[in-house]
């Protein structure tokens, strides 16, 4: 149980393109979803927390207009990297949790901007 | 706020030998503690968690950890490792207030050699 699916697993695109990453909880309803960014050989950095039906809460230093988060349903959250540039290249990981339950993680998305 | 220190960035170990990964945390409130494993280009998989009760926690794949409140530690152990245990291991902490917002350590790379 508690499976989180993240799609796509890998994306390569040109600079200036906007990229959407989906995070789905397959067998449970996720009241909260989290988006992380991970640089090579480093830990996970929380970017934002989203609750279904409300605006995401962004961590300090994360550009809201750059990283658009939508949590339209209890099983789906999306992260859109707008006008992506090479410095946005990274490994993005989502997680989902039910109320008062631990987070379950997706398999991540490797984003490469050329 | 909470923070986590993983004392070892890299731990090389021979197959069938025991391994211990050290984790210390800092928090002004009571905490929940977690260990996650990350295989290359994948998300995080929960190994074990401490929420309350017995301070010795058993997890998947033969791992266990012990919560020591006086030493603010949550060290992870496995008595006999396999090649397949080669991975990145993250210790994480959240407050026990139910939001499960995680703070991660920097990670420990375990390399198991035959």
Interface residues (C-beta under 8 A of the other chain):
Chain A: X4 X6 X32 X34 X41 X42 X43 X44 X46 X49 X91 X93 X95 X97 X99 X100 X101 X102 X103 X104 X105 X106 X107 X108 X110
Chain B: X32 X34 X36 X41 X42 X43 X44 X45 X46 X49 X90 X98 X99 X100 X101 X102 X104 X105 X106 X107
